Amino acid sequence: MSELLTALGTGVAALVPIANPVGAVAAFAALTSGSSPADVRRQAWRTGLWVAGILVVFTALGSVLLNALGITLPALQIGGGLVVAHSGFGMITARQGLSKPEADHAATKQDVSFSPMALPLIAGPGAIGVVIALAARNPGIAPRVGYVLAVVLIALIVAVVLRWGTPLVDRLGPTGIGALTRVIGFLILVIGVELAIHGVQGVAW
């Protein structure tokens, strides 16, 4: 039980800044502008379900995928750390999360829950790399269950924040959202550097 709870806490702490539910609210509000309130609610819950599904699959099967591709854990940690750090740096510098073609395509979609909200904005390469690294580092049943529960909890938080977070965007305004995004971006950058350091240490040792 202690291993499960430890894994649950570790998983939540690692995923909250990377999944960044608060930062995703601004993108969700923009992408669903003009939609009916019922449709916005539906897409918020569907986004949470997609996030859970994507990350649970990689948590459960990530080690198998690594072995099949011949990828070592240090290599994953270094590569994932670079991806996470790049994402965090982009948030600090206010770089757009989606390319212009992606943003234009998303604006025409009626349902944005899977793409681009769940993938790549929330359960993107950074979050996928983190759950695979956590599961590979602690392959026991109890830690794996703890990480799956952490993923489910994060997905629920994402759905709830998206469901009720649109008024927050209106109150904070662009300046408030921008400041909050930069703070979270710095935390993500640090997490990415930490992942890469673990990978380098694994290679050196």
HELIX and SHEET records of a PDB file:
HELIX    1   1 SER A    2  ALA A   19  1                                  18    
HELIX    2   2 PRO A   21  LEU A   31  1                                  11    
HELIX    3   3 PRO A   37  LEU A   69  1                                  33    
HELIX    4   4 LEU A   73  ILE A   92  1                                  20    
HELIX    5   5 LYS A  100  THR A  108  1                                   9    
HELIX    6   6 SER A  113  ILE A  122  3                                  10    
HELIX    7   7 PRO A  125  ARG A  137  1                                  13    
HELIX    8   8 ILE A  141  TRP A  164  1                                  24    
HELIX    9   9 THR A  166  ALA A  204  1                                  39    
END                                                                             
